[in-house]
């Protein structure tokens, strides 16, 4: 399995890969995860191991763009690991490590599954936006056409690449969420106690953003929203070059070192999650918020990542290049949700039930294993049989193969 960074880097793609790493290990698979060594790799346990590739990370350090550049020795290591695999799983295309894994797999006759997380990121900078479009045309599309199987993590991403003629019908496999960690308040818990724990005001609505502090996440729109609503507490959980601390706003609270159970507490301390991002596939933070019972307001395009999402979240139109108008559109929805009708609280149980019914890491991993098993010779397919995962995921293209559980190497 190839990604640009390991899970400890805390980007969305890497977190997804980390969950699949553990879930496939639990299914008895021999899994090797290769990624840049810009952050620590996961521990090698049982049948799974990780390989940190030496890479230069100055692009991210200077611009916030996650783009490690592997050394020649690292590329040679990619070739070695790919040659020993039965299947290669690549998470997104536009990273040198992943491109190398794909190329060496093609040369070695190893089948490739590409998990495509995003489509186009519409940067405000015309040069960057143009480069993204060119890279998708020259790199992403040929790789998707050549892969034995393409998996999209959302309907949004699938639509963006819908004109490509793929070798097999694409699958849509939604990411999961840890519903034991990300949960609503228990009957014995109080939101006010959590707010005191985080040093947050008790008498103001608390609006939460979780994600990297970069352009595509809509930080400029959020800054305008902070200015429009100074009587709200604006909570930011993440890190990046566009740090909200620099706005010098008294109603902004920033947390840069939260994850897992501590991050889940911050969700429970808040009233609503806001995500004015563009170019997303299906951000994990939406699923985490829903599992906590939290109301969600996001971009209208992001809100279509799962066709059933529209029943439990609120999509707002984002006008590229018009941050003020976008901010006011978001604020109109937010004020309606946390006003006298108090919908943000009234539908907590409904949102929780939705997350439980739709998003499961174990179910996602079994689906990936089904797909992988159909790409390898029968004599090395895993045993014993796993019950076929029915089409919980929209657009699976009928590829719900019955597979077996021990042994394929990815």
Legacy VTK file of the C-alpha trace (Angstrom):
# vtk DataFile Version 3.0
C-alpha trace
ASCII
DATASET POLYDATA
POINTS 410 float
0.000 0.000 0.000
1.473 3.335 -1.080
0.691 6.799 0.289
2.614 10.068 0.382
2.803 10.214 4.208
2.103 7.927 7.158
-0.897 8.346 9.456
1.147 10.286 12.031
1.219 13.167 9.524
-2.520 13.506 10.250
-3.823 14.269 6.769
-7.121 12.756 5.648
-5.671 10.293 3.116
-3.053 9.076 5.575
-5.643 8.546 8.332
-7.758 6.467 5.941
-4.708 4.380 5.028
-3.902 3.891 8.705
-7.342 2.478 9.445
-7.153 0.134 6.457
-3.655 -0.910 7.559
-5.014 -2.117 10.898
-8.252 -3.573 9.549
-6.517 -5.614 6.827
-4.067 -6.861 9.433
-7.040 -7.998 11.521
-8.235 -9.943 8.461
-4.909 -11.819 8.419
-3.317 -10.087 5.443
0.406 -9.579 4.933
0.527 -5.839 4.335
3.464 -3.518 3.621
2.827 0.236 3.855
5.330 2.491 2.070
5.389 6.274 2.523
7.746 9.194 3.062
9.509 9.273 6.422
8.520 12.898 7.099
6.594 11.610 10.132
6.976 8.384 12.151
5.728 5.126 10.590
3.334 2.830 12.447
4.714 0.002 14.535
5.434 -3.302 12.784
3.121 -5.905 14.300
2.350 -9.459 13.213
1.760 -9.702 9.470
1.999 -5.975 8.746
5.023 -3.712 8.481
5.827 -0.221 7.286
8.725 1.096 5.201
9.695 4.732 5.668
11.113 6.195 2.466
13.733 8.909 2.719
12.248 12.054 1.222
12.630 15.821 1.130
9.631 17.679 2.555
10.543 21.309 1.841
7.503 21.882 -0.401
5.096 21.354 2.483
7.321 23.216 4.931
7.379 26.301 2.716
3.924 26.279 1.127
1.706 23.889 3.102
1.234 21.725 -0.005
1.734 18.057 1.028
4.264 16.935 -1.568
7.272 14.880 -0.368
10.039 14.227 -2.891
11.644 10.780 -2.441
15.366 10.179 -2.966
16.685 7.835 -5.659
17.373 5.251 -2.960
13.747 5.503 -1.845
12.533 4.917 -5.406
14.693 1.774 -5.563
13.074 0.596 -2.323
9.638 1.135 -3.835
10.611 -1.115 -6.749
11.831 -3.824 -4.363
8.629 -3.814 -2.305
6.324 -3.743 -5.329
8.047 -6.745 -6.894
7.313 -8.770 -3.762
3.594 -7.939 -3.664
0.549 -9.747 -5.027
-1.491 -6.519 -5.225
-0.546 -2.837 -4.995
-2.985 -0.341 -3.437
-2.221 3.293 -4.331
-3.953 6.133 -2.467
-4.291 9.011 -4.963
-2.072 9.545 -7.969
-0.272 12.880 -7.791
2.595 11.914 -5.475
6.021 10.667 -6.560
5.950 7.622 -4.265
2.582 6.530 -5.615
3.540 7.139 -9.240
6.667 5.017 -8.734
4.629 2.206 -7.147
2.228 2.266 -10.078
4.984 2.246 -12.714
6.908 -0.609 -11.076
3.685 -2.590 -10.683
2.958 -2.206 -14.396
6.495 -3.301 -15.287
6.299 -6.294 -12.922
2.799 -7.413 -13.875
1.417 -6.750 -10.372
-2.272 -5.699 -10.371
-3.037 -2.192 -9.090
-5.965 -0.809 -7.140
-6.082 2.998 -7.149
-8.064 4.591 -4.351
-8.862 8.080 -5.640
-9.758 10.478 -2.839
-9.970 13.862 -4.576
-10.731 15.335 -7.988
-9.722 18.932 -8.660
-8.589 21.414 -6.027
-9.613 24.865 -7.386
-6.803 27.051 -6.061
-7.393 30.817 -6.199
-3.932 31.094 -7.738
-4.493 30.560 -11.465
-1.043 29.055 -11.963
-1.563 26.432 -9.232
-5.077 25.673 -10.455
-3.798 25.252 -14.001
-0.973 22.993 -12.849
-3.481 20.823 -10.971
-5.632 20.441 -14.070
-2.580 19.623 -16.188
-1.316 17.060 -13.672
-4.714 15.359 -13.570
-4.729 15.183 -17.364
-1.151 13.946 -17.762
-0.814 11.740 -14.684
-4.049 10.936 -12.853
-6.212 10.051 -15.833
-3.653 7.698 -17.495
-3.058 5.970 -14.150
-6.793 5.493 -13.572
-7.205 4.109 -17.084
-4.371 1.636 -16.523
-5.356 0.344 -13.083
-7.028 -3.032 -12.783
-9.529 -1.476 -10.378
-10.366 2.102 -9.397
-12.063 2.835 -6.084
-13.579 6.250 -5.410
-14.189 7.243 -1.801
-17.164 9.430 -2.736
-19.695 10.085 -5.453
-18.196 13.576 -5.806
-14.822 12.208 -6.904
-16.446 9.595 -9.103
-18.408 12.281 -10.969
-15.281 14.341 -11.600
-13.594 11.430 -13.385
-16.765 10.026 -14.959
-15.620 10.615 -18.557
-12.595 8.307 -18.220
-12.911 4.893 -19.823
-11.738 2.512 -17.101
-10.718 -1.138 -17.481
-13.471 -2.260 -15.081
-16.482 -0.486 -13.571
-15.318 1.651 -10.624
-16.313 0.925 -7.036
-17.389 3.500 -4.482
-16.280 2.569 -0.969
-17.040 5.073 1.756
-14.487 5.483 4.511
-15.434 4.368 7.996
-15.504 6.087 11.365
-14.641 4.821 14.847
-18.058 5.147 16.464
-16.749 4.058 19.872
-14.388 7.047 20.018
-16.552 9.526 18.104
-19.845 9.461 19.996
-22.397 11.877 21.501
-22.401 12.954 25.131
-23.369 10.260 27.603
-26.258 10.963 29.959
-23.794 11.651 32.788
-21.663 14.085 30.731
-22.168 17.819 30.340
-21.059 20.010 27.454
-20.259 22.796 29.919
-17.724 20.552 31.695
-15.952 19.838 28.403
-15.870 23.525 27.521
-14.263 24.323 30.853
-11.720 21.588 30.172
-10.744 23.257 26.883
-10.950 26.795 28.255
-13.916 27.727 26.040
-16.648 30.259 26.884
-19.843 28.765 28.287
-22.217 31.502 27.090
-21.495 31.546 23.325
-22.368 29.185 20.461
-19.283 27.087 19.655
-18.516 26.539 15.959
-15.859 23.937 15.184
-13.508 23.524 12.205
-11.275 20.432 11.956
-8.640 20.156 9.235
-5.388 21.524 7.884
-5.017 25.294 7.833
-4.595 25.593 4.064
-6.364 27.427 1.247
-8.527 24.572 -0.024
-10.117 24.181 3.421
-11.627 27.656 3.116
-9.575 29.483 5.770
-10.166 32.883 4.132
-13.926 32.275 4.270
-13.678 31.209 7.904
-11.750 34.386 8.726
-14.576 36.437 7.278
-17.126 34.413 9.266
-15.176 35.101 12.458
-15.455 38.816 11.694
-19.179 38.610 10.906
-20.025 36.733 14.137
-17.816 38.033 16.985
-20.385 36.760 19.519
-19.638 33.132 18.540
-16.714 31.010 19.723
-14.755 29.786 16.698
-12.746 26.640 17.436
-10.012 25.423 15.104
-8.454 21.960 15.436
-5.553 21.457 13.042
-2.305 22.950 11.814
-0.846 24.565 8.722
0.566 27.790 7.258
-2.693 29.794 7.442
-2.849 29.706 11.227
-5.994 31.418 12.650
-3.925 32.612 15.620
-2.544 35.269 13.286
-5.987 36.829 12.911
-5.663 38.277 16.434
-9.350 37.631 17.104
-10.432 37.183 20.704
-13.202 34.741 19.742
-10.792 32.272 18.036
-9.485 29.201 19.885
-6.865 26.984 18.226
-5.862 23.413 19.135
-3.069 21.831 17.119
-2.271 18.596 18.940
-5.607 16.801 19.338
-6.464 13.419 17.881
-8.538 10.363 18.725
-10.411 10.552 22.025
-9.253 14.108 22.809
-10.444 15.364 19.439
-13.772 13.576 19.960
-14.205 15.526 23.197
-13.804 18.770 21.261
-16.568 17.674 18.875
-18.816 17.017 21.878
-17.975 20.405 23.381
-19.112 22.165 20.182
-22.509 22.994 18.696
-21.770 22.637 15.001
-19.036 21.661 12.509
-18.336 24.053 9.637
-16.260 23.083 6.583
-16.163 25.609 3.687
-13.660 23.549 1.721
-13.370 22.889 -2.008
-11.948 20.024 -4.040
-12.795 17.437 -1.375
-13.723 13.816 -1.832
-15.414 12.958 1.445
-13.684 14.569 4.453
-13.447 12.220 7.449
-14.339 15.091 9.769
-17.913 15.059 8.459
-18.315 11.399 9.383
-16.703 12.000 12.780
-19.038 14.926 13.469
-22.114 12.903 12.525
-21.002 10.025 14.746
-20.860 12.569 17.595
-24.360 13.764 16.695
-23.059 17.162 15.612
-24.762 19.376 13.015
-22.656 19.947 9.866
-22.551 22.826 7.375
-20.243 22.272 4.391
-19.908 23.204 0.743
-22.800 22.046 -1.452
-20.446 19.941 -3.591
-19.019 18.163 -0.542
-22.564 17.503 0.670
-23.155 15.214 -2.335
-20.248 12.875 -1.518
-22.795 10.339 -0.267
-26.233 10.618 -1.924
-27.927 10.071 1.440
-25.992 12.818 3.250
-28.475 15.516 2.294
-30.900 14.198 4.901
-28.547 14.909 7.818
-26.183 17.753 6.822
-26.531 21.200 5.249
-24.803 22.239 2.030
-23.991 25.891 1.325
-22.998 27.344 -2.033
-19.355 28.368 -2.257
-18.619 31.146 -4.736
-15.016 30.846 -5.874
-13.279 34.195 -5.566
-16.074 35.740 -3.472
-15.216 34.930 0.123
-17.538 37.529 1.605
-20.618 36.182 -0.183
-19.683 32.581 0.686
-19.181 33.506 4.334
-22.591 35.187 4.543
-24.276 32.179 2.907
-22.713 29.893 5.504
-23.635 32.223 8.370
-27.286 32.344 7.298
-27.500 28.558 7.613
-25.528 28.425 10.859
-27.705 31.064 12.526
-30.816 29.123 11.546
-29.436 25.925 13.038
-28.390 27.277 16.425
-31.211 29.781 16.828
-34.462 29.300 18.732
-35.420 26.157 16.755
-32.178 24.574 18.000
-32.048 21.923 15.271
-28.339 21.488 15.979
-29.318 19.675 19.185
-32.697 18.178 18.298
-31.384 15.827 15.572
-28.342 14.458 17.376
-29.710 10.905 17.611
-30.710 10.892 13.935
-27.223 11.925 12.837
-25.630 9.310 15.079
-27.860 6.546 13.674
-26.991 7.628 10.144
-23.248 7.316 10.793
-23.676 3.918 12.419
-25.663 2.610 9.459
-23.404 3.942 6.670
-19.764 4.086 7.732
-17.685 1.177 9.022
-13.919 0.608 8.767
-14.276 -3.153 9.033
-16.871 -3.211 6.261
-14.672 -1.004 4.074
-11.630 -3.242 4.616
-13.604 -6.358 3.706
-14.728 -4.645 0.503
-11.124 -3.811 -0.404
-10.126 -7.400 0.310
-12.909 -8.669 -1.950
-11.630 -6.473 -4.752
-7.999 -7.479 -4.203
-8.872 -11.174 -4.079
-10.481 -10.957 -7.493
-7.207 -9.672 -8.983
-4.847 -12.451 -7.853
-4.544 -16.084 -9.006
-6.949 -18.443 -7.279
-4.166 -20.437 -5.601
-3.056 -17.398 -3.529
-6.457 -15.993 -2.695
-7.148 -15.686 1.016
-8.901 -18.407 3.027
-11.414 -19.193 4.555
-14.378 -17.536 2.758
-15.558 -14.103 3.849
-19.240 -13.427 3.339
-19.555 -11.100 0.377
-20.106 -7.482 1.344
-23.398 -6.438 -0.175
-23.654 -3.152 -1.968
-23.834 -0.870 1.049
-21.712 1.413 -1.094
-23.423 3.160 -3.973
-21.948 2.614 -7.426
-20.019 -0.564 -6.639
-20.490 -1.709 -10.218
-21.575 -5.184 -9.205
-18.067 -6.202 -8.130
-19.098 -7.811 -4.827
-16.926 -10.914 -5.214
-16.862 -13.624 -2.561
-13.348 -13.874 -1.161
-11.401 -15.574 1.593
-9.452 -14.305 4.554
-5.662 -15.032 4.981
-2.681 -14.418 2.831
-2.738 -11.928 -0.050
0.184 -9.522 0.129
-0.425 -5.850 -0.622
LINES 1 411
410 0 1 2 3 4 5 6 7 8 9 10 11 12 13 14 15 16 17 18 19 20 21 22 23 24 25 26 27 28 29 30 31 32 33 34 35 36 37 38 39 40 41 42 43 44 45 46 47 48 49 50 51 52 53 54 55 56 57 58 59 60 61 62 63 64 65 66 67 68 69 70 71 72 73 74 75 76 77 78 79 80 81 82 83 84 85 86 87 88 89 90 91 92 93 94 95 96 97 98 99 100 101 102 103 104 105 106 107 108 109 110 111 112 113 114 115 116 117 118 119 120 121 122 123 124 125 126 127 128 129 130 131 132 133 134 135 136 137 138 139 140 141 142 143 144 145 146 147 148 149 150 151 152 153 154 155 156 157 158 159 160 161 162 163 164 165 166 167 168 169 170 171 172 173 174 175 176 177 178 179 180 181 182 183 184 185 186 187 188 189 190 191 192 193 194 195 196 197 198 199 200 201 202 203 204 205 206 207 208 209 210 211 212 213 214 215 216 217 218 219 220 221 222 223 224 225 226 227 228 229 230 231 232 233 234 235 236 237 238 239 240 241 242 243 244 245 246 247 248 249 250 251 252 253 254 255 256 257 258 259 260 261 262 263 264 265 266 267 268 269 270 271 272 273 274 275 276 277 278 279 280 281 282 283 284 285 286 287 288 289 290 291 292 293 294 295 296 297 298 299 300 301 302 303 304 305 306 307 308 309 310 311 312 313 314 315 316 317 318 319 320 321 322 323 324 325 326 327 328 329 330 331 332 333 334 335 336 337 338 339 340 341 342 343 344 345 346 347 348 349 350 351 352 353 354 355 356 357 358 359 360 361 362 363 364 365 366 367 368 369 370 371 372 373 374 375 376 377 378 379 380 381 382 383 384 385 386 387 388 389 390 391 392 393 394 395 396 397 398 399 400 401 402 403 404 405 406 407 408 409
